Amino acid sequence: MSTDTHVLDRLEHYYDLVPRAMASVEDAGPFTVFVRRDPRGFPYYARPKQGHVGSFTAEDVHAVRRRQRELGVSEDLEWVHELAPTLLAAARSTGLDVAECPLMVLAEPVPEPVGGTTVRVLDADDDDLAAAVAAVDAGFAGRDETVIRPVDLRRQMVRDGLMVTVAAYDGHGDVVGGGSHSPRGDTTELTGIAVLPRAQRQGVGAAVTAALVADATRRGVSTVFLSAQDDEVARVYRRVGFRRVGTACIAAPPGP
């Protein structure tokens, strides 16, 4: 078995484990369906059952989508392509749009960030937690205007050790970006790393990544990974020590 296969198996175990803290779980054919228990929580998806061997058919996908409709949840699927290579064609044959995202694992130490960016790990009661979430949302939307919204569930996840969130600050002390990771044992995924447009190309994203990796290392994590949005974003992460080990597929019905 190759090194990358061992890594992908570890990531698959992580993918199966993480939603279980916040979701109910049921089997639907060769899939596991995750359904959030708290309406304030993240919407979930179906994934291939951990350890499933065998091909996937269009009928398998139609069946799990029917079950998701019965449950009143989004007809979304997520999987690692290399571990379920027949699912891509099956999902697309049912009309789902599938994004193929580079799956990357940290292979080298992240370089020390340059510039004057300050990044802080936030505790559950930090006043800046909502500002960090708002900055990430705005960064992904490509706008500088932020909208503060309730983050009670995020605070509870931080308090319970299910998620770590950092905030990045500019020279005026304003929150201009952030990111998170969700440690489970010796593995964690970096997610939601974004920067306001006005603060981009200043090393802020790299500083956020470095802070998240440093926190993960302090917690004894040995496998740090992420899914890049596309090949262009993947090139950015390659420059700070990540290497591609596979493809994360994210499928959803076409938008209106």
N, C-alpha and C positions, 0 to 999 in steps of 0.2 A: 504493500500500500504506500502511495507517495506521500510526501510531507504535506502537500496541499490537500490531499484527500483527508488526512488526519485533521487538518485545520478546518476544512469544510464540515466534517462531522462534528467538531466542537462547536462551530457556529450554529449548526442545525439544532444541537441540543439547547443552546442559548435561546435561539428563536422560539423553540417550543416552550421553554421555561418562563421567559419574561412575561408574556401576557397573563399567565395563570395567577399572578398576584392580584390582578384587577378584573379578571374576566371569568365567566363560567365557560365550560368546555363540553363539547359533545362531538361524537364521531358522525361523519356523513360519508359513507363509502370509504374511499382511500384518503379522505381529508379529515382534519381536525378543524372544527369551527369554534372560534373564540368570540364571545359576546360580552361586551362590557357590562359590569354589574351596576356601575354608577353612571347616570346619564351625563354627568359632567366630565367623564373620563374620555380617553382617546377611543375613537371608533376602531374596531378590530376587523378581522378578515378570516379567511380560511387558509390553511396550509396543508401540504401533504402530511399524512401521519408520519411521525418520526419513525424511521426504520422501514418505511414502506418500500417494497421492491416490486417492480413490475411497471408496465406502461400505463399511461393515462389516456382515456378516450374522451371524445366530445360528450358522450353521455355521462361520464363521470362528472364533468364540469357542469353540464346542465342540471344534474341531480343536486350537486352541492349548492348551486345558485337557487334552485327551487327551495331548498331548505333555508337558505339565508332569507329569501323573501318571506317564507312562513314565519321566521323569527323576527322579521321587521328590521333587518340589518342590511348594510351595504353589501352588494354582490362583489366583494373585493377578494382577490387571491394574492398571496405572496409566496415565493419559493426561491430556492437556490437552483439555478438552471442545471448546473453540473450534477446535482443529486436527483433531479427529476427532468431529464432532457426531453421527454415526450410531452410534457405538460404545456410547453410554449405553443406548439401547433394546435393542441387540443383547445387551449383557452382562446386562441385567436379564432378558431373555427366556430366558436359560439358567439362571436361578436365582441368579445372583450378587447379593449385596448391594453397593450402590454408595454410597459417601459422596461428597458434592459439597462440596469445601473451597474457600473463597475463596483465589485465587492472587493474591498481592500483591507489589508492587515498591516499593522505597524511592524516594520522589519528593521528599522534603524532608529537610534535616538533622535527625537525631534530637536532641530537646532534651536538654540536660545533665540528668542525673538529680538529683533532690533527695533529701535525707535522708543518712543515714550509712552507706549500703551500700558495702562494699568489694568490688570485682570484680577478679580476677586472671586473666590468660592463663597457662595451665599448660603447662609443657614436658613432654616424653615421660616423664621420670623423676620428676616431681613426686609426692610422696606423696599429695597431695590429689586426684589424678586419679580414683582409685577412689571417693573420697567424693563428688566432683561427680557422677559417673555414678549413684551410689546415691541422691543427693538428687533428681536429675532423675527417676529411676524412681519414687521415692516420691511426688514431687510429682504426676506423672501419675496415680498410683494413689490420690491423695487421702489419703495418710497421712503422719504425721510420722516414723514409724519407718523407718530406712534399713537396707538389707542390703548389705554390702560384698561384691562378687564380683570374680573376676579380670577384669582389663582389659588383658591382654597385647596383644591385637590392636589395641585403641584406642591403646595406647602406640606401637605400630609405625606406625599411621596418622598419629599426630601427628609422629612422628620423620620419616616420609616426606613430610610436608607435605600429606597428603591431607585432614587434618582439624585444626581448631583448637578447643580446648575451654576454657571459662572456668568459674571457680567464684565464687560469691557468698557472702559471709560476713556473719554478724550481728555485733552489738557485742561478743559474747563470743569471736569468732574461729571460730565453728562454721560449717561449710559448710551453707547453707540453700537452695542452688539452683545452677543452671548452664545452660549451653547450648553449642552448637557451630555452626561453619560449615565448609564444605568448598570452598575456593577452587580454581577451575580457570580459569586465564587471568584475564579481566576480569569473571568472573561467579562468584557464590557464593550458596549457599542457607543460610539460618539454620534450624537444626533443633534439636529436643530442648530447647526453652527451658521450664523448669519450676521451681517454687518450692515448698518445703514449706508445707503449709497454715498452720502457725503463723507463717510469715513473709510471708504474702500480704497484699495491700493496703497494702504499705509501700514500694512503688516498686522492689522488688527485680527484678521481671521487666523493668521499663524500664531499670534499670541494666545488667542482663545484655545486653539488646538493644543498648544504646548501646555497651557494651564490644566486642561482636562487630562492630558496624558500624565502630567506630574501628579495630579490627584489620584488617578487610577493606580499609578506605581506605588504611591504611599499606602494604598489600600491592599497591596499585594497582588494586583491584577497582572497577569503575564500575557494575555491576549487582548489587544485593543484593535477594534475594527470599525469600519464605517462603510456606508454605501454612498458613492459619489453620484451626483445628479446625472452627469454625462461624462464623456471622455475629456472635455475641456476642464471640468472641475477635478477629474481624476489626475490630470497632469499637475495641478496645483498641489494635491496631496502627495503625489510622488516626490515632489521637491522637498517635502518635509519628512520623508522617511517611510511612507506607505507603499506597498506593492500590491498589484492586483492578483487575487487568487481565484476569482470566479465572477459570476454575474447574478445579481439579485433582481428577480423579476417581480414587478408590481403590476397587477392587472385590475382593471376597473371597467364598468360599462362606459361607453362613449358619453361625453358631455352633451348638453343640449345644443 
